[in-house]
Amino acid sequence: MGDDVGAATAEAIKADLEDRADEVLFVFLGRITIAHDEMSADEFNALETEAFRFSGVGALER
């Protein structure tokens, strides 16, 4: 979910500032994927890369 929540929040604020608050959804949230101990490091890193694709946070050291 990472960056998706921040992007959605920014879009909601922008719409409000542009007097388009009626276009803002009441609830918004991206897809949530649960990380678990049976995931490979590559699977986990791919999820992390997707989650932070806007902010550019890379894979964490493990």
PyMOL Python script that loads the backbone (N, CA, C, O; Angstrom):
from pymol import cmd

cmd.read_pdbstr("""\
ATOM      1  N   MET A   1       0.838  -1.178   0.000  1.00  0.00           N
ATOM      2  CA  MET A   1       0.000   0.000   0.000  1.00  0.00           C
ATOM      3  C   MET A   1       0.878   1.234   0.000  1.00  0.00           C
ATOM      4  O   MET A   1       0.587   2.159  -0.759  1.00  0.00           O
ATOM      5  N   GLY A   2       1.911   1.312   0.781  1.00  0.00           N
ATOM      6  CA  GLY A   2       2.923   2.369   0.784  1.00  0.00           C
ATOM      7  C   GLY A   2       2.556   3.696   0.158  1.00  0.00           C
ATOM      8  O   GLY A   2       1.762   4.459   0.709  1.00  0.00           O
ATOM      9  N   ASP A   3       3.136   3.964  -0.991  1.00  0.00           N
ATOM     10  CA  ASP A   3       2.977   5.257  -1.660  1.00  0.00           C
ATOM     11  C   ASP A   3       1.561   5.516  -2.158  1.00  0.00           C
ATOM     12  O   ASP A   3       1.172   6.672  -2.323  1.00  0.00           O
ATOM     13  N   ASP A   4       0.784   4.466  -2.399  1.00  0.00           N
ATOM     14  CA  ASP A   4      -0.579   4.646  -2.914  1.00  0.00           C
ATOM     15  C   ASP A   4      -1.432   5.491  -1.978  1.00  0.00           C
ATOM     16  O   ASP A   4      -2.213   6.324  -2.438  1.00  0.00           O
ATOM     17  N   VAL A   5      -1.294   5.289  -0.679  1.00  0.00           N
ATOM     18  CA  VAL A   5      -2.081   6.067   0.284  1.00  0.00           C
ATOM     19  C   VAL A   5      -1.676   7.544   0.229  1.00  0.00           C
ATOM     20  O   VAL A   5      -2.534   8.425   0.260  1.00  0.00           O
ATOM     21  N   GLY A   6      -0.391   7.808   0.150  1.00  0.00           N
ATOM     22  CA  GLY A   6       0.081   9.192   0.060  1.00  0.00           C
ATOM     23  C   GLY A   6      -0.381   9.872  -1.221  1.00  0.00           C
ATOM     24  O   GLY A   6      -0.779  11.036  -1.200  1.00  0.00           O
ATOM     25  N   ALA A   7      -0.329   9.149  -2.335  1.00  0.00           N
ATOM     26  CA  ALA A   7      -0.781   9.715  -3.604  1.00  0.00           C
ATOM     27  C   ALA A   7      -2.275  10.002  -3.571  1.00  0.00           C
ATOM     28  O   ALA A   7      -2.717  11.049  -4.044  1.00  0.00           O
ATOM     29  N   ALA A   8      -3.054   9.083  -3.018  1.00  0.00           N
ATOM     30  CA  ALA A   8      -4.506   9.286  -2.927  1.00  0.00           C
ATOM     31  C   ALA A   8      -4.834  10.465  -2.014  1.00  0.00           C
ATOM     32  O   ALA A   8      -5.750  11.237  -2.299  1.00  0.00           O
ATOM     33  N   THR A   9      -4.097  10.602  -0.931  1.00  0.00           N
ATOM     34  CA  THR A   9      -4.304  11.724  -0.015  1.00  0.00           C
ATOM     35  C   THR A   9      -3.984  13.049  -0.705  1.00  0.00           C
ATOM     36  O   THR A   9      -4.728  14.021  -0.576  1.00  0.00           O
ATOM     37  N   ALA A  10      -2.882  13.079  -1.431  1.00  0.00           N
ATOM     38  CA  ALA A  10      -2.503  14.299  -2.158  1.00  0.00           C
ATOM     39  C   ALA A  10      -3.556  14.668  -3.197  1.00  0.00           C
ATOM     40  O   ALA A  10      -3.879  15.844  -3.362  1.00  0.00           O
ATOM     41  N   GLU A  11      -4.088  13.679  -3.892  1.00  0.00           N
ATOM     42  CA  GLU A  11      -5.125  13.949  -4.890  1.00  0.00           C
ATOM     43  C   GLU A  11      -6.398  14.477  -4.220  1.00  0.00           C
ATOM     44  O   GLU A  11      -7.069  15.348  -4.774  1.00  0.00           O
ATOM     45  N   ALA A  12      -6.732  13.963  -3.044  1.00  0.00           N
ATOM     46  CA  ALA A  12      -7.915  14.437  -2.314  1.00  0.00           C
ATOM     47  C   ALA A  12      -7.733  15.888  -1.873  1.00  0.00           C
ATOM     48  O   ALA A  12      -8.661  16.690  -1.973  1.00  0.00           O
ATOM     49  N   ILE A  13      -6.548  16.221  -1.389  1.00  0.00           N
ATOM     50  CA  ILE A  13      -6.264  17.597  -0.974  1.00  0.00           C
ATOM     51  C   ILE A  13      -6.320  18.530  -2.178  1.00  0.00           C
ATOM     52  O   ILE A  13      -6.893  19.617  -2.100  1.00  0.00           O
ATOM     53  N   LYS A  14      -5.726  18.105  -3.290  1.00  0.00           N
ATOM     54  CA  LYS A  14      -5.745  18.909  -4.511  1.00  0.00           C
ATOM     55  C   LYS A  14      -7.183  19.170  -4.968  1.00  0.00           C
ATOM     56  O   LYS A  14      -7.531  20.297  -5.322  1.00  0.00           O
ATOM     57  N   ALA A  15      -8.011  18.129  -4.959  1.00  0.00           N
ATOM     58  CA  ALA A  15      -9.416  18.287  -5.367  1.00  0.00           C
ATOM     59  C   ALA A  15     -10.138  19.267  -4.457  1.00  0.00           C
ATOM     60  O   ALA A  15     -10.925  20.089  -4.927  1.00  0.00           O
ATOM     61  N   ASP A  16      -9.876  19.187  -3.161  1.00  0.00           N
ATOM     62  CA  ASP A  16     -10.513  20.099  -2.213  1.00  0.00           C
ATOM     63  C   ASP A  16     -10.087  21.545  -2.475  1.00  0.00           C
ATOM     64  O   ASP A  16     -10.922  22.450  -2.465  1.00  0.00           O
ATOM     65  N   LEU A  17      -8.802  21.761  -2.707  1.00  0.00           N
ATOM     66  CA  LEU A  17      -8.295  23.104  -2.984  1.00  0.00           C
ATOM     67  C   LEU A  17      -8.850  23.672  -4.288  1.00  0.00           C
ATOM     68  O   LEU A  17      -8.954  24.887  -4.454  1.00  0.00           O
ATOM     69  N   GLU A  18      -9.204  22.779  -5.207  1.00  0.00           N
ATOM     70  CA  GLU A  18      -9.767  23.203  -6.494  1.00  0.00           C
ATOM     71  C   GLU A  18     -11.296  23.223  -6.472  1.00  0.00           C
ATOM     72  O   GLU A  18     -11.942  23.239  -7.520  1.00  0.00           O
ATOM     73  N   ASP A  19     -11.868  23.222  -5.257  1.00  0.00           N
ATOM     74  CA  ASP A  19     -13.331  23.230  -5.085  1.00  0.00           C
ATOM     75  C   ASP A  19     -14.009  22.060  -5.789  1.00  0.00           C
ATOM     76  O   ASP A  19     -15.100  22.200  -6.344  1.00  0.00           O
ATOM     77  N   ARG A  20     -13.351  20.907  -5.760  1.00  0.00           N
ATOM     78  CA  ARG A  20     -13.920  19.689  -6.319  1.00  0.00           C
ATOM     79  C   ARG A  20     -14.051  18.613  -5.249  1.00  0.00           C
ATOM     80  O   ARG A  20     -13.911  17.423  -5.531  1.00  0.00           O
ATOM     81  N   ALA A  21     -14.322  19.047  -4.008  1.00  0.00           N
ATOM     82  CA  ALA A  21     -14.402  18.113  -2.888  1.00  0.00           C
ATOM     83  C   ALA A  21     -15.468  17.040  -3.102  1.00  0.00           C
ATOM     84  O   ALA A  21     -15.364  15.945  -2.549  1.00  0.00           O
ATOM     85  N   ASP A  22     -16.490  17.347  -3.897  1.00  0.00           N
ATOM     86  CA  ASP A  22     -17.539  16.369  -4.159  1.00  0.00           C
ATOM     87  C   ASP A  22     -17.031  15.177  -4.972  1.00  0.00           C
ATOM     88  O   ASP A  22     -17.710  14.154  -5.053  1.00  0.00           O
ATOM     89  N   GLU A  23     -15.847  15.297  -5.574  1.00  0.00           N
ATOM     90  CA  GLU A  23     -15.254  14.205  -6.344  1.00  0.00           C
ATOM     91  C   GLU A  23     -14.405  13.273  -5.481  1.00  0.00           C
ATOM     92  O   GLU A  23     -14.002  12.205  -5.941  1.00  0.00           O
ATOM     93  N   VAL A  24     -14.132  13.663  -4.242  1.00  0.00           N
ATOM     94  CA  VAL A  24     -13.275  12.871  -3.359  1.00  0.00           C
ATOM     95  C   VAL A  24     -14.087  11.720  -2.775  1.00  0.00           C
ATOM     96  O   VAL A  24     -15.178  11.917  -2.240  1.00  0.00           O
ATOM     97  N   LEU A  25     -13.537  10.525  -2.886  1.00  0.00           N
ATOM     98  CA  LEU A  25     -14.199   9.354  -2.330  1.00  0.00           C
ATOM     99  C   LEU A  25     -14.208   9.412  -0.807  1.00  0.00           C
ATOM    100  O   LEU A  25     -13.305   9.983  -0.195  1.00  0.00           O
ATOM    101  N   PHE A  26     -15.218   8.826  -0.209  1.00  0.00           N
ATOM    102  CA  PHE A  26     -15.312   8.804   1.245  1.00  0.00           C
ATOM    103  C   PHE A  26     -14.230   7.906   1.842  1.00  0.00           C
ATOM    104  O   PHE A  26     -13.640   8.241   2.870  1.00  0.00           O
ATOM    105  N   VAL A  27     -13.974   6.788   1.212  1.00  0.00           N
ATOM    106  CA  VAL A  27     -12.947   5.841   1.669  1.00  0.00           C
ATOM    107  C   VAL A  27     -12.081   5.496   0.467  1.00  0.00           C
ATOM    108  O   VAL A  27     -12.594   5.180  -0.607  1.00  0.00           O
ATOM    109  N   PHE A  28     -10.770   5.557   0.650  1.00  0.00           N
ATOM    110  CA  PHE A  28      -9.874   5.139  -0.418  1.00  0.00           C
ATOM    111  C   PHE A  28      -8.671   4.447   0.196  1.00  0.00           C
ATOM    112  O   PHE A  28      -8.086   4.922   1.168  1.00  0.00           O
ATOM    113  N   LEU A  29      -8.317   3.321  -0.389  1.00  0.00           N
ATOM    114  CA  LEU A  29      -7.179   2.551   0.093  1.00  0.00           C
ATOM    115  C   LEU A  29      -6.753   1.600  -1.014  1.00  0.00           C
ATOM    116  O   LEU A  29      -7.591   1.010  -1.695  1.00  0.00           O
ATOM    117  N   GLY A  30      -5.482   1.461  -1.183  1.00  0.00           N
ATOM    118  CA  GLY A  30      -4.959   0.560  -2.207  1.00  0.00           C
ATOM    119  C   GLY A  30      -5.015  -0.890  -1.773  1.00  0.00           C
ATOM    120  O   GLY A  30      -5.495  -1.221  -0.689  1.00  0.00           O
ATOM    121  N   ARG A  31      -4.518  -1.731  -2.635  1.00  0.00           N
ATOM    122  CA  ARG A  31      -4.452  -3.174  -2.372  1.00  0.00           C
ATOM    123  C   ARG A  31      -3.497  -3.432  -1.208  1.00  0.00           C
ATOM    124  O   ARG A  31      -2.469  -2.769  -1.077  1.00  0.00           O
ATOM    125  N   ILE A  32      -3.842  -4.383  -0.383  1.00  0.00           N
ATOM    126  CA  ILE A  32      -2.976  -4.766   0.728  1.00  0.00           C
ATOM    127  C   ILE A  32      -2.558  -6.216   0.526  1.00  0.00           C
ATOM    128  O   ILE A  32      -3.405  -7.092   0.348  1.00  0.00           O
ATOM    129  N   THR A  33      -1.269  -6.465   0.554  1.00  0.00           N
ATOM    130  CA  THR A  33      -0.733  -7.817   0.466  1.00  0.00           C
ATOM    131  C   THR A  33       0.013  -8.104   1.758  1.00  0.00           C
ATOM    132  O   THR A  33       0.857  -7.315   2.182  1.00  0.00           O
ATOM    133  N   ILE A  34      -0.292  -9.215   2.372  1.00  0.00           N
ATOM    134  CA  ILE A  34       0.354  -9.587   3.628  1.00  0.00           C
ATOM    135  C   ILE A  34       1.655 -10.326   3.332  1.00  0.00           C
ATOM    136  O   ILE A  34       1.656 -11.330   2.620  1.00  0.00           O
ATOM    137  N   ALA A  35       2.748  -9.831   3.873  1.00  0.00           N
ATOM    138  CA  ALA A  35       4.029 -10.523   3.756  1.00  0.00           C
ATOM    139  C   ALA A  35       4.056 -11.650   4.781  1.00  0.00           C
ATOM    140  O   ALA A  35       3.564 -11.497   5.899  1.00  0.00           O
ATOM    141  N   HIS A  36       4.629 -12.770   4.396  1.00  0.00           N
ATOM    142  CA  HIS A  36       4.668 -13.923   5.307  1.00  0.00           C
ATOM    143  C   HIS A  36       5.999 -14.644   5.172  1.00  0.00           C
ATOM    144  O   HIS A  36       6.782 -14.385   4.258  1.00  0.00           O
ATOM    145  N   ASP A  37       6.233 -15.554   6.107  1.00  0.00           N
ATOM    146  CA  ASP A  37       7.543 -16.210   6.188  1.00  0.00           C
ATOM    147  C   ASP A  37       7.805 -17.222   5.069  1.00  0.00           C
ATOM    148  O   ASP A  37       8.925 -17.721   4.952  1.00  0.00           O
ATOM    149  N   GLU A  38       6.816 -17.532   4.259  1.00  0.00           N
ATOM    150  CA  GLU A  38       7.036 -18.456   3.147  1.00  0.00           C
ATOM    151  C   GLU A  38       7.350 -17.719   1.841  1.00  0.00           C
ATOM    152  O   GLU A  38       7.553 -18.353   0.805  1.00  0.00           O
ATOM    153  N   MET A  39       7.390 -16.389   1.885  1.00  0.00           N
ATOM    154  CA  MET A  39       7.767 -15.602   0.706  1.00  0.00           C
ATOM    155  C   MET A  39       9.276 -15.643   0.533  1.00  0.00           C
ATOM    156  O   MET A  39      10.038 -15.627   1.500  1.00  0.00           O
ATOM    157  N   SER A  40       9.684 -15.696  -0.730  1.00  0.00           N
ATOM    158  CA  SER A  40      11.119 -15.608  -0.997  1.00  0.00           C
ATOM    159  C   SER A  40      11.549 -14.148  -0.854  1.00  0.00           C
ATOM    160  O   SER A  40      10.719 -13.239  -0.865  1.00  0.00           O
ATOM    161  N   ALA A  41      12.831 -13.944  -0.722  1.00  0.00           N
ATOM    162  CA  ALA A  41      13.354 -12.582  -0.627  1.00  0.00           C
ATOM    163  C   ALA A  41      13.020 -11.800  -1.901  1.00  0.00           C
ATOM    164  O   ALA A  41      12.734 -10.605  -1.836  1.00  0.00           O
ATOM    165  N   ASP A  42      13.057 -12.468  -3.054  1.00  0.00           N
ATOM    166  CA  ASP A  42      12.722 -11.797  -4.319  1.00  0.00           C
ATOM    167  C   ASP A  42      11.260 -11.355  -4.346  1.00  0.00           C
ATOM    168  O   ASP A  42      10.955 -10.249  -4.793  1.00  0.00           O
ATOM    169  N   GLU A  43      10.353 -12.215  -3.868  1.00  0.00           N
ATOM    170  CA  GLU A  43       8.929 -11.849  -3.814  1.00  0.00           C
ATOM    171  C   GLU A  43       8.720 -10.651  -2.901  1.00  0.00           C
ATOM    172  O   GLU A  43       8.010  -9.706  -3.244  1.00  0.00           O
ATOM    173  N   PHE A  44       9.348 -10.704  -1.735  1.00  0.00           N
ATOM    174  CA  PHE A  44       9.215  -9.615  -0.775  1.00  0.00           C
ATOM    175  C   PHE A  44       9.789  -8.313  -1.341  1.00  0.00           C
ATOM    176  O   PHE A  44       9.167  -7.258  -1.218  1.00  0.00           O
ATOM    177  N   ASN A  45      10.953  -8.381  -1.951  1.00  0.00           N
ATOM    178  CA  ASN A  45      11.578  -7.192  -2.530  1.00  0.00           C
ATOM    179  C   ASN A  45      10.734  -6.611  -3.656  1.00  0.00           C
ATOM    180  O   ASN A  45      10.667  -5.391  -3.807  1.00  0.00           O
ATOM    181  N   ALA A  46      10.085  -7.465  -4.452  1.00  0.00           N
ATOM    182  CA  ALA A  46       9.209  -6.986  -5.528  1.00  0.00           C
ATOM    183  C   ALA A  46       8.022  -6.226  -4.954  1.00  0.00           C
ATOM    184  O   ALA A  46       7.633  -5.189  -5.491  1.00  0.00           O
ATOM    185  N   LEU A  47       7.441  -6.734  -3.863  1.00  0.00           N
ATOM    186  CA  LEU A  47       6.328  -6.030  -3.209  1.00  0.00           C
ATOM    187  C   LEU A  47       6.792  -4.687  -2.657  1.00  0.00           C
ATOM    188  O   LEU A  47       6.093  -3.682  -2.779  1.00  0.00           O
ATOM    189  N   GLU A  48       7.959  -4.678  -2.060  1.00  0.00           N
ATOM    190  CA  GLU A  48       8.500  -3.448  -1.489  1.00  0.00           C
ATOM    191  C   GLU A  48       8.779  -2.413  -2.583  1.00  0.00           C
ATOM    192  O   GLU A  48       8.486  -1.230  -2.412  1.00  0.00           O
ATOM    193  N   THR A  49       9.335  -2.855  -3.684  1.00  0.00           N
ATOM    194  CA  THR A  49       9.617  -1.952  -4.806  1.00  0.00           C
ATOM    195  C   THR A  49       8.326  -1.344  -5.340  1.00  0.00           C
ATOM    196  O   THR A  49       8.272  -0.147  -5.624  1.00  0.00           O
ATOM    197  N   GLU A  50       7.280  -2.170  -5.476  1.00  0.00           N
ATOM    198  CA  GLU A  50       5.989  -1.660  -5.948  1.00  0.00           C
ATOM    199  C   GLU A  50       5.387  -0.680  -4.951  1.00  0.00           C
ATOM    200  O   GLU A  50       4.885   0.376  -5.336  1.00  0.00           O
ATOM    201  N   ALA A  51       5.438  -1.027  -3.680  1.00  0.00           N
ATOM    202  CA  ALA A  51       4.819  -0.191  -2.645  1.00  0.00           C
ATOM    203  C   ALA A  51       5.442   1.199  -2.580  1.00  0.00           C
ATOM    204  O   ALA A  51       4.751   2.176  -2.291  1.00  0.00           O
ATOM    205  N   PHE A  52       6.729   1.293  -2.843  1.00  0.00           N
ATOM    206  CA  PHE A  52       7.433   2.568  -2.729  1.00  0.00           C
ATOM    207  C   PHE A  52       7.929   3.072  -4.079  1.00  0.00           C
ATOM    208  O   PHE A  52       8.980   3.707  -4.162  1.00  0.00           O
ATOM    209  N   ARG A  53       7.168   2.787  -5.137  1.00  0.00           N
ATOM    210  CA  ARG A  53       7.596   3.145  -6.491  1.00  0.00           C
ATOM    211  C   ARG A  53       7.630   4.642  -6.735  1.00  0.00           C
ATOM    212  O   ARG A  53       8.366   5.092  -7.614  1.00  0.00           O
ATOM    213  N   PHE A  54       6.868   5.429  -5.995  1.00  0.00           N
ATOM    214  CA  PHE A  54       6.884   6.879  -6.177  1.00  0.00           C
ATOM    215  C   PHE A  54       7.992   7.539  -5.366  1.00  0.00           C
ATOM    216  O   PHE A  54       8.630   8.481  -5.836  1.00  0.00           O
ATOM    217  N   SER A  55       8.221   7.054  -4.158  1.00  0.00           N
ATOM    218  CA  SER A  55       9.203   7.680  -3.277  1.00  0.00           C
ATOM    219  C   SER A  55      10.622   7.159  -3.508  1.00  0.00           C
ATOM    220  O   SER A  55      11.589   7.762  -3.043  1.00  0.00           O
ATOM    221  N   GLY A  56      10.747   6.053  -4.219  1.00  0.00           N
ATOM    222  CA  GLY A  56      12.059   5.545  -4.586  1.00  0.00           C
ATOM    223  C   GLY A  56      12.802   4.817  -3.483  1.00  0.00           C
ATOM    224  O   GLY A  56      14.019   4.658  -3.576  1.00  0.00           O
ATOM    225  N   VAL A  57      12.113   4.370  -2.444  1.00  0.00           N
ATOM    226  CA  VAL A  57      12.776   3.612  -1.389  1.00  0.00           C
ATOM    227  C   VAL A  57      13.172   2.261  -1.942  1.00  0.00           C
ATOM    228  O   VAL A  57      12.337   1.548  -2.499  1.00  0.00           O
ATOM    229  N   GLY A  58      14.429   1.903  -1.797  1.00  0.00           N
ATOM    230  CA  GLY A  58      14.916   0.629  -2.318  1.00  0.00           C
ATOM    231  C   GLY A  58      14.736  -0.505  -1.316  1.00  0.00           C
ATOM    232  O   GLY A  58      14.212  -0.307  -0.220  1.00  0.00           O
ATOM    233  N   ALA A  59      15.166  -1.658  -1.698  1.00  0.00           N
ATOM    234  CA  ALA A  59      15.079  -2.842  -0.831  1.00  0.00           C
ATOM    235  C   ALA A  59      15.892  -2.612   0.442  1.00  0.00           C
ATOM    236  O   ALA A  59      16.983  -2.042   0.406  1.00  0.00           O
ATOM    237  N   LEU A  60      15.349  -3.058   1.548  1.00  0.00           N
ATOM    238  CA  LEU A  60      16.023  -2.924   2.836  1.00  0.00           C
ATOM    239  C   LEU A  60      17.116  -3.958   2.973  1.00  0.00           C
ATOM    240  O   LEU A  60      17.031  -5.046   2.405  1.00  0.00           O
ATOM    241  N   GLU A  61      18.130  -3.620   3.717  1.00  0.00           N
ATOM    242  CA  GLU A  61      19.185  -4.594   4.045  1.00  0.00           C
ATOM    243  C   GLU A  61      18.614  -5.597   5.030  1.00  0.00           C
ATOM    244  O   GLU A  61      17.962  -5.214   6.001  1.00  0.00           O
ATOM    245  N   ARG A  62      18.854  -6.869   4.790  1.00  0.00           N
ATOM    246  CA  ARG A  62      18.350  -7.920   5.695  1.00  0.00           C
ATOM    247  C   ARG A  62      19.487  -8.755   6.181  1.00  0.00           C
ATOM    248  O   ARG A  62      19.279  -9.693   6.951  1.00  0.00           O
TER     249      ARG A  62
END
""", "prot")
cmd.dss("prot")
cmd.show_as("cartoon", "prot")
cmd.util.cbc("prot")
cmd.orient("prot")
